[in-house]
Amino acid sequence: MPGLEVIELDPGLGCCGAAGIQMLTDPVRAAGYREPLLAQLHDSGATRLLSANIGCRLHLAAARVPVQHPLELLAERLRP
């Protein structure tokens, strides 16, 4: 997409913490996995977060930027 800059988060951080239902059954542990990713996201200056996984999108909704499925971004860019 013209004008789109892709910033990949460090995959070494691993899972966002949603881990199936872990975000519901052990929210403290899940948040512990999520926070380093959100810190990295905010430090990157990204203006949105894309994930194809619904569990990750729900869990990462704590981000200060919109969290979307990649197809939502594509649909926005294709609108006249």
Stockholm file with secondary structure:
# STOCKHOLM 1.0

chainA/1-80         MPGLEVIELDPGLGCCGAAGIQMLTDPVRAAGYREPLLAQLHDSGATRLLSANIGCRLHLAAARVPVQHPLELLAERLRP
#=GR chainA/1-80 SS CTTCCCCCCCGGGCCCSCTTTHHHHCHHHHHHHHHHHHHHHHHHTCSCEECSCHHHHHHGGGSSSCEECHHHHHHHHHCC
#=GC SS_cons        CTTCCCCCCCGGGCCCSCTTTHHHHCHHHHHHHHHHHHHHHHHHTCSCEECSCHHHHHHGGGSSSCEECHHHHHHHHHCC
//
